Amino acid sequence: MNTVGVGILLFDDVEVLDFAGPYEVFSRTRLTPGIESRRSDASAPYRVFTVAAGSDPVIATGGLRVLPDFDLASAPPIEVLVVPGGFGTRALLQDPGLLDWIRHVATTAQRVTSVCTGALVLARVGLLMGRRATTHWGALAVLAELDRTIRVEAEMRVVEDGVVTSAGVSAGIDMAFAVVEAMHGPAVADETARYMDYIRHDWRA
């Protein structure tokens, strides 16, 4: 079956659950329900991989070392882009090469998403201009300062307005489920959540 490429950006001081949560959701989604379907990729709608500026290991928060699958130049086509957050996003705001790469990927991606302070990076490249968006509660003011045209949704866990943004850390799991539901329906999203023993939040509330 044709699969959708989910590219998850990695960088030093990325928050672990910001990237690992969406990775788990997308990589465990199956169109055929049941535990046995997870033993193969036969009904997997997504092909999930990580991308970083280089090929060296990324040091995430807490000291976790992660070896990216691809560097920016070698990454395969990305239909769903995930920009996670973490303290490392502040350095990304000053990285022209990486910001240009995000702009380029966004021109062809079906969906651009962020977790936590990843929204700050999307704001920097202009992808949130005139849109509703959210981020970690500790960075809401920074998001508003980066682009005064953004309507910051302080109380929302996930915001979908052309670009999908989510609140802090664990909210990335709900963001990923929102994307799965939009692309494959609520039954697939709910069944995947059940497989993960995860209680989905009503992000539209």
Phi, psi and omega in degrees: 000153176288133181246155179264128180280119177254111179259120181252119182286136175239151178198161179301140182065029170285143178288130189300307184291338178302320179262327183288326179297304176300324179301316180297314182298306184293321183285338180262355178293134176225145176278340173260122185287164173109158181294321184299329181295338180281354180278353177215172178259014186302323181245023180278120181278347185240145170246109190257134179210161180253150182225138177221171182298326179224187183264356180288157177301144175265139178258106181278175177301145183082358178089006179296128178263128183232128178267113182293151179287324184218156167266177186300323185285332187257000183296138175289174180305137182246116176268330175236116179260130177244118176251103181281177180246197184130171180299337180292346180294333181297322177291324180298328180298341181247021183248092185302321182296315180290322178297320177296322179297316179298316178302316182295312180299322183296336182290337182242347182291146174290323181216137174246129185227160174218157175236135172057227183283005169301335177298329179297322179293317178295324177295319181299323182272003175088008184282348180253008183301122178073011183251164169277142182200164176219173179199187177302144183303331181282355183237011182300318181293322179296319178300315179296323181289327181294326180208107184292349179276349181285134172268102185282123181259092187291334186260359185267142178276322177223137178234124178246112177215067185083308170252143182257117177245158180219162181287201191285141165049270185294339180296341177297331176295316179293325176300314181297319177295325177297321178292316178301316180297318180295326184269330188228002176095160183294329182296317179294317179297315182294321181292324177293319177298320178296318177301321182278357186056043183245131177269113183290141173276148173278087187291345179279348183294000000 
